[in-house]
Amino acid sequence: MAVKEFNYRELKKLSLSHDLLNMMTKIHEYKGKQELYIATKPEILSKLTDLALIQSTEASNKIEGIATTDGRLKQIVAEKVKPRNRDEEEIAGYRDVLKLIHDSYEYIRVVPNDILTLHKNLYNYSAKSYKGKFKSGDNVITEKDLDGKERVRFVPAPAYLTPDLIDELCYQYNQAVQKAEIDPLLLIPCFVLDFLSIHPFSDGNGRMSRLLTLLLLYKSGYLVGKYISIEMLIEESKQTYYEALQASSVGWLENEQDYTPFVRYLVGIILRAYENFSERFEIIINRELTPAERVVEELEKSFEPLSRANLENLLPDISQRTIERALAELQTENKIQKVGQGRSTKYQLINEFKS
């Protein structure tokens, strides 16, 4: 077996497409505006942070098939209720680690001990014996085809190599950060791909990879994940995420992997998050529309009816009560109509008001 290497110096030789370079340049520009946004509307940032916390906790767990009701999710994230089953225990654990990274990323080191501590906290509400420990047995990554048959998608590094591989991965990453020769937007996806290819834990590897993505981005000054849910953007493009992972992991253990597909995917996700962040701020800062006009604008942009919860997510600076009043006002004026009843109620524009 070849000795696995994490030679990030070689990334300087990586041939990047014009399209990928263009995306990275745009992200650098958005990062430059980041401080302006943060200083301009701190009260809106607080609402965006609360919303992103809920969306990230839901989406990252949903990718792994872990879920609860919307109402319970919000209560768990707000720490108003205790988890009552295994799924909710894992949701609560994710919430805790995500909050820890949001609040203390500067003090969390990219070293094996800190990664193990994050994993232990992820299972803080669970009695799992493997929490905070590297895998004790080999694992495989499987997927189901359209007929429901399971097949092996990737064979990660064997368990006996895991501690040394994680140690070397962290060392080489920190060396590359210290030398500052590689753009973090290139380096971070490579670290995440290598982490997932090691698959160091018996369970929780996917969620840990997304938490580490945020940690590395924040430590490099890219704070967008605090305000726009990167996990939700990944969940919405889950198929592309898995395809990029698979394409980049071919030949990984033999040092023949091609990082480019996964780099391109994750850079695209980060760019989309910054675009969403910028768009929300530009609307809030530069346009003096009434709440009802803002609701109409969102309904015009949507291809399908929107629920009140959808509108609350899209308009985080407007309170729930104000959105309710705007919906009532627009219905009275016969500009919108209800679709469905009860919890499934959604709203759409009446045709004559569509632009």
Secondary structure, DSSP 8 states (H G I E B T S, - for coil): -------GGGGGG----HHHHHHHHHHHHHHHHHHHHHHH-HHHHHHHHHHHHHHHHHHHHHHTT----HHHHHHHHTT-S---SHHHHHHHHHHHHHHHHHHHGGG--SSHHHHHHHHHHHTTTS--TTTTS--SS---EEEE-TTS-EEEEE----GGGHHHHHHHHHHHHHHHHHHT-S-HHHHHHHHHHHHHHH--SSS-HHHHHHHHHHHHHHHTT--GGGTS-HHHHHHHTHHHHHHHHHHHHTTTTTT----HHHHHHHHHHHHHHHHHHHHHHHHHHH----HHHHHHHHHHH-SS-B-HHHHHHH-TTS-HHHHHHHHHHHHHTTSEEEES-GGG-EEEE-GGG--
